[in-house]
Amino acid sequence: MVHNRIFVIVAALSLGSASAVAQQGEATPGRAEWTLAECIDRALERNISIKQSRNRRMQQDVQLNTDKWSRLPSVDASAGQNFSFGRGLTEDNTYTNTNTSSTSFSVGASVPLFTGMRITNSIKLGRLNLEAATADLEKAGNDVRVQVAQAYVQALYDMEVVGVACRQVAIDSMQVERLRAMKSHGKASPADLSQQEATLAQSRLTATQAKGNRSLSLLALSQLLELQSAEGFAIALPDTAGMEARCSSLPAADAVYAEALGIMPEVKAEQIRLNGADYSVKVAQAAFYPQLSLTAGLGTNYYRTSGYSSSSFASQMRNNFSQYVGLSLNVPLFNRFQTRNSVRAARIDRQTQELQLENVKKNLYKEIQTACLNARNAGAKYVSCRAALRSFEDAFSLTQAKYENGKATITEFNEAKNNLMKAQSDLAQSRYEYLYQMALVDFYRGRQLAF
């Protein structure tokens, strides 16, 4: 029968459209399709935000290195040349009107002995800042992973819509050909043929718009991957087998949250910063304590007065050579309450960090609640859409048979066809939404974001 032949052609187009949509060419030499894992790896390698986070981590590493070496002595060397005109000190330790010149060289060192534990606490704070920066880098990577997965799912859906639209064009094209053949034998009116041709034109417009949306979604994904061009860029279709069984194994939101608290880097980063805030308070309090330093140095000089004989430069440099060792104690008495206010500010920063940690935890819990609810709803919607599609397929098959035998109008046929196409589009949307939401729940549990 004619309608059986139409279904065979449509089925072939359906299988072919999925392959054609997925295989758009090669974005890079030797690569036909990009999987989600490959897209994520590429984005993590090229993303600018991740590179910036990596640089911030390197800055914290440099700062920690600086804090560690602050225990070492500081060594300075100096040299001076002075000229004096008029009344000045002579070699005999008397004053007279004459011109004098002096040359001096010195090397000095200072070692901090006690700084109120400022150096020790600064090193501990530096280590925590480095750990927090590392967690921030991981958080930046997770953000990119989620962005890529969202764009990937959108591209998959738009690809499916293109397949649905192409099947609609195929069905309408077959009906136009059938009506033309019937019109040539006087069994169909010109009005019926014109109406079906108008329907075909609308289907082609829908297909054109769907292809445009597919190109835009692939472009958006390629931009996340920092590709030079989206020309020939294609992605692989995931395996959707066994989707219905996964919904029953979805854990409760509280269980997922309990796992996420010890895994998610944003929580780690803020907890580390809270621990670091304690050391910031101790660093500020160090200014209340005396500062003790050990100092040592070497020096020599050369002195010459015009009109008087003087020892040679080498002789004076040797004879005037001196050394010193000393202790320097600095006791803070009053600095206009700067230290007191610095400690107060550090404690306020700690309270602010406590609130920041609490806020991050609450936001994470809300995200997990939403993801779990979305996953359950998407699973239920997917099951419903599959059942609805079967019903609309049966209804379309019956309506098509009636229409081709003259027992149904073209309006009834188009309505059944549009219902079928909408059911196919809804199923595609629910399928990929379900895949994404389930993968997102697993991601909060510390698993790889993949489907």
KAHU-V265716 format. One record per residue. RES is the residue in one small letter. PSI is psi in radians with two decimals (* if undefined). OMEGA is omega in whole degrees, 0 to 359 (none if undefined). BURIAL is b if it has 24 or more other C-alpha atoms within 12 Angstrom, else e. Layout:
BEGIN
res=RES psi=PSI omega=OMEGA burial=BURIAL
res=RES psi=PSI omega=OMEGA burial=BURIAL
END
This chain:
BEGIN
res=m psi=2.82 omega=184 burial=e
res=v psi=-0.78 omega=184 burial=e
res=h psi=-0.49 omega=175 burial=e
res=n psi=-0.68 omega=179 burial=e
res=r psi=-0.66 omega=179 burial=e
res=i psi=-0.77 omega=182 burial=b
res=f psi=-0.61 omega=178 burial=b
res=v psi=-0.75 omega=180 burial=e
res=i psi=-0.76 omega=180 burial=e
res=v psi=-0.69 omega=179 burial=b
res=a psi=-0.70 omega=178 burial=e
res=a psi=-0.73 omega=178 burial=e
res=l psi=-0.62 omega=180 burial=b
res=s psi=-0.79 omega=179 burial=b
res=l psi=-0.67 omega=182 burial=e
res=g psi=-0.58 omega=183 burial=e
res=s psi=-0.65 omega=179 burial=b
res=a psi=-0.71 omega=179 burial=b
res=s psi=-0.69 omega=182 burial=e
res=a psi=-0.64 omega=179 burial=b
res=v psi=-0.69 omega=182 burial=b
res=a psi=-0.58 omega=184 burial=b
res=q psi=1.53 omega=182 burial=b
res=q psi=-0.01 omega=183 burial=b
res=g psi=-2.83 omega=182 burial=e
res=e psi=2.09 omega=178 burial=e
res=a psi=-0.56 omega=176 burial=b
res=t psi=2.73 omega=182 burial=e
res=p psi=2.28 omega=177 burial=e
res=g psi=0.06 omega=182 burial=e
res=r psi=2.12 omega=179 burial=e
res=a psi=-0.75 omega=182 burial=e
res=e psi=2.55 omega=177 burial=b
res=w psi=2.22 omega=171 burial=b
res=t psi=2.94 omega=179 burial=b
res=l psi=-0.72 omega=180 burial=b
res=a psi=-0.70 omega=179 burial=b
res=e psi=-0.67 omega=178 burial=b
res=c psi=-0.76 omega=180 burial=b
res=i psi=-0.76 omega=180 burial=b
res=d psi=-0.73 omega=180 burial=b
res=r psi=-0.76 omega=181 burial=b
res=a psi=-0.71 omega=179 burial=b
res=l psi=-0.54 omega=181 burial=b
res=e psi=-0.60 omega=189 burial=e
res=r psi=-0.20 omega=187 burial=e
res=n psi=2.33 omega=183 burial=b
res=i psi=-0.67 omega=180 burial=e
res=s psi=-0.67 omega=178 burial=e
res=i psi=-0.69 omega=178 burial=b
res=k psi=-0.68 omega=178 burial=e
res=q psi=-0.74 omega=178 burial=e
res=s psi=-0.64 omega=178 burial=b
res=r psi=-0.68 omega=178 burial=b
res=n psi=-0.67 omega=177 burial=e
res=r psi=-0.62 omega=176 burial=b
res=r psi=-0.71 omega=178 burial=b
res=m psi=-0.63 omega=177 burial=e
res=q psi=-0.71 omega=178 burial=e
res=q psi=-0.59 omega=177 burial=b
res=d psi=-0.71 omega=178 burial=b
res=v psi=-0.72 omega=180 burial=e
res=q psi=-0.70 omega=177 burial=b
res=l psi=-0.70 omega=178 burial=b
res=n psi=-0.69 omega=177 burial=e
res=t psi=-0.75 omega=180 burial=e
res=d psi=-0.69 omega=181 burial=e
res=k psi=-0.71 omega=183 burial=e
res=w psi=-0.03 omega=181 burial=e
res=s psi=-0.18 omega=175 burial=e
res=r psi=-0.37 omega=183 burial=e
res=l psi=2.75 omega=178 burial=e
res=p psi=2.63 omega=172 burial=e
res=s psi=2.28 omega=184 burial=e
res=v psi=2.28 omega=180 burial=e
res=d psi=2.51 omega=175 burial=e
res=a psi=2.52 omega=181 burial=e
res=s psi=2.70 omega=176 burial=e
res=a psi=2.48 omega=182 burial=e
res=g psi=2.58 omega=176 burial=e
res=q psi=2.12 omega=182 burial=e
res=n psi=2.52 omega=175 burial=e
res=f psi=2.32 omega=181 burial=e
res=s psi=2.37 omega=181 burial=e
res=f psi=2.32 omega=181 burial=e
res=g psi=-2.58 omega=184 burial=e
res=r psi=2.22 omega=183 burial=e
res=g psi=3.03 omega=183 burial=e
res=l psi=2.26 omega=179 burial=e
res=t psi=3.12 omega=180 burial=b
res=e psi=-0.45 omega=178 burial=e
res=d psi=0.13 omega=179 burial=e
res=n psi=0.61 omega=174 burial=e
res=t psi=2.80 omega=181 burial=e
res=y psi=2.46 omega=177 burial=e
res=t psi=2.84 omega=178 burial=e
res=n psi=1.86 omega=182 burial=e
res=t psi=3.00 omega=177 burial=e
res=n psi=2.35 omega=181 burial=e
res=t psi=2.73 omega=174 burial=b
res=s psi=2.60 omega=179 burial=b
res=s psi=2.56 omega=178 burial=b
res=t psi=2.32 omega=183 burial=b
res=s psi=2.58 omega=176 burial=b
res=f psi=2.45 omega=179 burial=b
res=s psi=2.65 omega=174 burial=b
res=v psi=2.22 omega=181 burial=b
res=g psi=2.63 omega=179 burial=b
res=a psi=2.57 omega=178 burial=b
res=s psi=2.27 omega=181 burial=b
res=v psi=2.16 omega=177 burial=b
res=p psi=2.16 omega=179 burial=b
res=l psi=-0.72 omega=180 burial=b
res=f psi=2.18 omega=181 burial=e
res=t psi=0.48 omega=182 burial=b
res=g psi=0.48 omega=182 burial=b
res=m psi=0.33 omega=180 burial=b
res=r psi=-0.78 omega=183 burial=b
res=i psi=-0.79 omega=180 burial=b
res=t psi=-0.82 omega=181 burial=b
res=n psi=-0.54 omega=177 burial=b
res=s psi=-0.67 omega=177 burial=b
res=i psi=-0.78 omega=178 burial=b
res=k psi=-0.70 omega=178 burial=b
res=l psi=-0.69 omega=179 burial=b
res=g psi=-0.69 omega=178 burial=b
res=r psi=-0.73 omega=180 burial=b
res=l psi=-0.68 omega=177 burial=b
res=n psi=-0.63 omega=177 burial=b
res=l psi=-0.73 omega=177 burial=b
res=e psi=-0.71 omega=179 burial=b
res=a psi=-0.71 omega=178 burial=b
res=a psi=-0.61 omega=176 burial=b
res=t psi=-0.72 omega=177 burial=b
res=a psi=-0.65 omega=177 burial=b
res=d psi=-0.67 omega=178 burial=b
res=l psi=-0.72 omega=177 burial=b
res=e psi=-0.67 omega=178 burial=b
res=k psi=-0.72 omega=177 burial=b
res=a psi=-0.69 omega=177 burial=b
res=g psi=-0.71 omega=178 burial=b
res=n psi=-0.70 omega=178 burial=b
res=d psi=-0.73 omega=179 burial=b
res=v psi=-0.71 omega=178 burial=b
res=r psi=-0.79 omega=181 burial=b
res=v psi=-0.73 omega=179 burial=b
res=q psi=-0.76 omega=180 burial=b
res=v psi=-0.74 omega=180 burial=b
res=a psi=-0.72 omega=178 burial=b
res=q psi=-0.81 omega=180 burial=b
res=a psi=-0.62 omega=179 burial=b
res=y psi=-0.78 omega=179 burial=b
res=v psi=-0.73 omega=178 burial=b
res=q psi=-0.70 omega=178 burial=b
res=a psi=-0.71 omega=178 burial=b
res=l psi=-0.76 omega=180 burial=b
res=y psi=-0.79 omega=180 burial=b
res=d psi=-0.57 omega=176 burial=b
res=m psi=-0.73 omega=178 burial=b
res=e psi=-0.68 omega=180 burial=b
res=v psi=-0.65 omega=176 burial=b
res=v psi=-0.75 omega=178 burial=b
res=g psi=-0.74 omega=178 burial=b
res=v psi=-0.79 omega=180 burial=b
res=a psi=-0.66 omega=179 burial=b
res=c psi=-0.65 omega=177 burial=b
res=r psi=-0.63 omega=177 burial=b
res=q psi=-0.73 omega=177 burial=b
res=v psi=-0.72 omega=181 burial=b
res=a psi=-0.77 omega=180 burial=b
res=i psi=-0.82 omega=181 burial=b
res=d psi=-0.63 omega=178 burial=b
res=s psi=-0.74 omega=178 burial=b
res=m psi=-0.66 omega=179 burial=b
res=q psi=-0.64 omega=177 burial=b
res=v psi=-0.76 omega=179 burial=b
res=e psi=-0.68 omega=180 burial=e
res=r psi=-0.76 omega=180 burial=b
res=l psi=-0.61 omega=176 burial=b
res=r psi=-0.72 omega=178 burial=b
res=a psi=-0.71 omega=179 burial=e
res=m psi=-0.63 omega=179 burial=e
res=k psi=-0.66 omega=180 burial=e
res=s psi=-0.39 omega=177 burial=e
res=h psi=0.17 omega=177 burial=e
res=g psi=0.34 omega=182 burial=e
res=k psi=-0.01 omega=178 burial=e
res=a psi=2.51 omega=182 burial=b
res=s psi=2.73 omega=176 burial=e
res=p psi=-0.53 omega=180 burial=e
res=a psi=-0.72 omega=178 burial=e
res=d psi=-0.72 omega=179 burial=b
res=l psi=-0.73 omega=180 burial=b
res=s psi=-0.71 omega=179 burial=e
res=q psi=-0.70 omega=179 burial=b
res=q psi=-0.62 omega=177 burial=b
res=e psi=-0.65 omega=177 burial=b
res=a psi=-0.68 omega=177 burial=e
res=t psi=-0.71 omega=178 burial=b
res=l psi=-0.72 omega=179 burial=b
res=a psi=-0.70 omega=178 burial=e
res=q psi=-0.66 omega=178 burial=e
res=s psi=-0.70 omega=179 burial=b
res=r psi=-0.64 omega=176 burial=b
res=l psi=-0.76 omega=178 burial=e
res=t psi=-0.72 omega=179 burial=b
res=a psi=-0.69 omega=179 burial=b
res=t psi=-0.76 omega=178 burial=e
res=q psi=-0.69 omega=179 burial=e
res=a psi=-0.70 omega=178 burial=b
res=k psi=-0.63 omega=176 burial=b
res=g psi=-0.74 omega=178 burial=e
res=n psi=-0.67 omega=177 burial=e
res=r psi=-0.74 omega=180 burial=b
res=s psi=-0.69 omega=180 burial=b
res=l psi=-0.72 omega=181 burial=b
res=s psi=-0.66 omega=176 burial=b
res=l psi=-0.62 omega=177 burial=b
res=l psi=-0.78 omega=179 burial=b
res=a psi=-0.72 omega=179 burial=b
res=l psi=-0.75 omega=180 burial=b
res=s psi=-0.57 omega=178 burial=b
res=q psi=-0.63 omega=175 burial=b
res=l psi=-0.51 omega=179 burial=b
res=l psi=-0.03 omega=181 burial=b
res=e psi=0.66 omega=174 burial=e
res=l psi=2.60 omega=180 burial=e
res=q psi=-0.61 omega=182 burial=e
res=s psi=2.67 omega=176 burial=e
res=a psi=0.07 omega=181 burial=b
res=e psi=2.12 omega=179 burial=e
res=g psi=0.10 omega=182 burial=b
res=f psi=2.32 omega=181 burial=b
res=a psi=2.67 omega=179 burial=b
res=i psi=2.74 omega=184 burial=b
res=a psi=2.53 omega=176 burial=b
res=l psi=2.32 omega=181 burial=b
res=p psi=2.87 omega=176 burial=b
res=d psi=2.07 omega=183 burial=e
res=t psi=0.29 omega=181 burial=e
res=a psi=2.49 omega=176 burial=e
res=g psi=0.43 omega=183 burial=e
res=m psi=-0.69 omega=185 burial=b
res=e psi=-0.62 omega=184 burial=b
res=a psi=-0.42 omega=184 burial=e
res=r psi=-0.49 omega=184 burial=b
res=c psi=-0.64 omega=182 burial=b
res=s psi=-0.36 omega=182 burial=e
res=s psi=0.16 omega=182 burial=e
res=l psi=2.17 omega=181 burial=b
res=p psi=2.90 omega=178 burial=b
res=a psi=2.73 omega=183 burial=b
res=a psi=-0.67 omega=181 burial=b
res=d psi=-0.64 omega=179 burial=b
res=a psi=-0.71 omega=178 burial=e
res=v psi=-0.70 omega=180 burial=b
res=y psi=-0.69 omega=179 burial=b
res=a psi=-0.66 omega=177 burial=e
res=e psi=-0.71 omega=185 burial=b
res=a psi=-0.54 omega=182 burial=b
res=l psi=-0.59 omega=181 burial=b
res=g psi=0.06 omega=186 burial=e
res=i psi=-0.80 omega=188 burial=b
res=m psi=2.24 omega=184 burial=b
res=p psi=-0.45 omega=180 burial=b
res=e psi=-0.60 omega=176 burial=b
res=v psi=-0.75 omega=178 burial=b
res=k psi=-0.81 omega=184 burial=b
res=a psi=-0.79 omega=183 burial=b
res=e psi=-0.59 omega=176 burial=b
res=q psi=-0.71 omega=178 burial=b
res=i psi=-0.73 omega=179 burial=b
res=r psi=-0.57 omega=176 burial=b
res=l psi=-0.73 omega=176 burial=b
res=n psi=-0.66 omega=178 burial=b
res=g psi=-0.51 omega=179 burial=b
res=a psi=-0.55 omega=176 burial=b
res=d psi=-0.72 omega=179 burial=b
res=y psi=-0.50 omega=175 burial=b
res=s psi=-0.66 omega=176 burial=b
res=v psi=-0.75 omega=180 burial=b
res=k psi=-0.63 omega=177 burial=b
res=v psi=-0.72 omega=179 burial=b
res=a psi=-0.64 omega=181 burial=b
res=q psi=-0.35 omega=181 burial=b
res=a psi=-0.45 omega=180 burial=b
res=a psi=-0.22 omega=176 burial=b
res=f psi=-0.39 omega=188 burial=b
res=y psi=2.72 omega=175 burial=e
res=p psi=2.69 omega=179 burial=e
res=q psi=2.11 omega=182 burial=b
res=l psi=2.29 omega=181 burial=e
res=s psi=2.58 omega=173 burial=b
res=l psi=2.24 omega=181 burial=b
res=t psi=2.61 omega=178 burial=b
res=a psi=2.67 omega=181 burial=b
res=g psi=2.93 omega=177 burial=b
res=l psi=2.56 omega=179 burial=b
res=g psi=2.77 omega=175 burial=b
res=t psi=2.90 omega=181 burial=b
res=n psi=2.87 omega=178 burial=b
res=y psi=2.31 omega=186 burial=b
res=y psi=2.35 omega=182 burial=b
res=r psi=2.32 omega=177 burial=b
res=t psi=2.29 omega=182 burial=b
res=s psi=2.42 omega=181 burial=e
res=g psi=-0.12 omega=180 burial=e
res=y psi=2.56 omega=176 burial=e
res=s psi=2.62 omega=180 burial=e
res=s psi=2.72 omega=178 burial=e
res=s psi=2.80 omega=181 burial=e
res=s psi=2.83 omega=180 burial=e
res=f psi=-0.81 omega=182 burial=e
res=a psi=-0.69 omega=181 burial=e
res=s psi=-0.81 omega=180 burial=e
res=q psi=-0.71 omega=180 burial=e
res=m psi=-0.61 omega=180 burial=e
res=r psi=-0.77 omega=184 burial=e
res=n psi=-0.51 omega=182 burial=e
res=n psi=0.08 omega=181 burial=e
res=f psi=2.31 omega=182 burial=e
res=s psi=2.74 omega=177 burial=e
res=q psi=2.70 omega=177 burial=e
res=y psi=2.64 omega=174 burial=e
res=v psi=2.38 omega=181 burial=e
res=g psi=2.94 omega=175 burial=e
res=l psi=2.41 omega=179 burial=e
res=s psi=2.12 omega=180 burial=e
res=l psi=2.17 omega=179 burial=e
res=n psi=1.98 omega=182 burial=e
res=v psi=2.01 omega=179 burial=e
res=p psi=2.22 omega=178 burial=e
res=l psi=-0.88 omega=179 burial=e
res=f psi=2.15 omega=179 burial=e
res=n psi=0.71 omega=176 burial=e
res=r psi=0.66 omega=176 burial=e
res=f psi=0.33 omega=180 burial=e
res=q psi=-0.77 omega=180 burial=e
res=t psi=-0.78 omega=180 burial=e
res=r psi=-0.81 omega=181 burial=e
res=n psi=-0.52 omega=176 burial=e
res=s psi=-0.70 omega=177 burial=e
res=v psi=-0.76 omega=178 burial=b
res=r psi=-0.77 omega=180 burial=e
res=a psi=-0.69 omega=179 burial=e
res=a psi=-0.65 omega=179 burial=b
res=r psi=-0.63 omega=176 burial=b
res=i psi=-0.69 omega=177 burial=e
res=d psi=-0.63 omega=178 burial=b
res=r psi=-0.74 omega=177 burial=b
res=q psi=-0.69 omega=178 burial=e
res=t psi=-0.69 omega=179 burial=e
res=q psi=-0.60 omega=175 burial=b
res=e psi=-0.76 omega=178 burial=b
res=l psi=-0.67 omega=179 burial=e
res=q psi=-0.74 omega=178 burial=e
res=l psi=-0.76 omega=179 burial=b
res=e psi=-0.68 omega=180 burial=e
res=n psi=-0.73 omega=178 burial=e
res=v psi=-0.73 omega=179 burial=b
res=k psi=-0.74 omega=180 burial=b
res=k psi=-0.75 omega=179 burial=e
res=n psi=-0.68 omega=178 burial=e
res=l psi=-0.73 omega=179 burial=b
res=y psi=-0.72 omega=178 burial=b
res=k psi=-0.73 omega=180 burial=e
res=e psi=-0.73 omega=181 burial=b
res=i psi=-0.73 omega=176 burial=b
res=q psi=-0.81 omega=180 burial=b
res=t psi=-0.77 omega=181 burial=b
res=a psi=-0.76 omega=179 burial=b
res=c psi=-0.74 omega=179 burial=b
res=l psi=-0.73 omega=178 burial=b
res=n psi=-0.66 omega=180 burial=b
res=a psi=-0.76 omega=179 burial=b
res=r psi=-0.79 omega=180 burial=b
res=n psi=-0.71 omega=180 burial=b
res=a psi=-0.65 omega=178 burial=b
res=g psi=-0.76 omega=178 burial=b
res=a psi=-0.70 omega=179 burial=b
res=k psi=-0.67 omega=180 burial=b
res=y psi=-0.77 omega=179 burial=b
res=v psi=-0.75 omega=180 burial=b
res=s psi=-0.71 omega=181 burial=e
res=c psi=-0.62 omega=177 burial=b
res=r psi=-0.75 omega=179 burial=b
res=a psi=-0.72 omega=179 burial=e
res=a psi=-0.68 omega=180 burial=e
res=l psi=-0.74 omega=178 burial=b
res=r psi=-0.70 omega=179 burial=e
res=s psi=-0.77 omega=181 burial=e
res=f psi=-0.52 omega=175 burial=b
res=e psi=-0.76 omega=178 burial=b
res=d psi=-0.75 omega=180 burial=e
res=a psi=-0.72 omega=180 burial=b
res=f psi=-0.70 omega=179 burial=b
res=s psi=-0.76 omega=179 burial=b
res=l psi=-0.77 omega=181 burial=e
res=t psi=-0.66 omega=179 burial=b
res=q psi=-0.73 omega=178 burial=b
res=a psi=-0.76 omega=178 burial=b
res=k psi=-0.74 omega=182 burial=e
res=y psi=-0.73 omega=182 burial=b
res=e psi=-0.26 omega=175 burial=b
res=n psi=0.17 omega=175 burial=e
res=g psi=0.27 omega=181 burial=e
res=k psi=0.07 omega=177 burial=e
res=a psi=2.61 omega=181 burial=e
res=t psi=2.89 omega=178 burial=e
res=i psi=-0.52 omega=178 burial=b
res=t psi=-0.74 omega=178 burial=e
res=e psi=-0.68 omega=179 burial=e
res=f psi=-0.81 omega=181 burial=b
res=n psi=-0.62 omega=178 burial=b
res=e psi=-0.77 omega=178 burial=e
res=a psi=-0.69 omega=180 burial=b
res=k psi=-0.77 omega=180 burial=b
res=n psi=-0.66 omega=177 burial=b
res=n psi=-0.69 omega=179 burial=b
res=l psi=-0.78 omega=181 burial=b
res=m psi=-0.66 omega=178 burial=b
res=k psi=-0.70 omega=178 burial=b
res=a psi=-0.68 omega=177 burial=b
res=q psi=-0.72 omega=179 burial=b
res=s psi=-0.74 omega=178 burial=b
res=d psi=-0.67 omega=179 burial=b
res=l psi=-0.72 omega=179 burial=b
res=a psi=-0.76 omega=180 burial=b
res=q psi=-0.80 omega=181 burial=b
res=s psi=-0.59 omega=181 burial=b
res=r psi=-0.88 omega=184 burial=b
res=y psi=-0.50 omega=174 burial=b
res=e psi=-0.70 omega=178 burial=b
res=y psi=-0.76 omega=178 burial=b
res=l psi=-0.81 omega=183 burial=b
res=y psi=-0.80 omega=183 burial=b
res=q psi=-0.68 omega=177 burial=b
res=m psi=-0.72 omega=178 burial=b
res=a psi=-0.62 omega=179 burial=b
res=l psi=-0.71 omega=177 burial=b
res=v psi=-0.77 omega=177 burial=b
res=d psi=-0.60 omega=180 burial=b
res=f psi=-0.70 omega=176 burial=b
res=y psi=-0.36 omega=179 burial=b
res=r psi=0.12 omega=176 burial=b
res=g psi=0.19 omega=180 burial=e
res=r psi=2.89 omega=183 burial=e
res=q psi=2.45 omega=178 burial=e
res=l psi=1.72 omega=184 burial=b
res=a psi=2.69 omega=172 burial=b
res=f psi=* omega=none burial=b
END
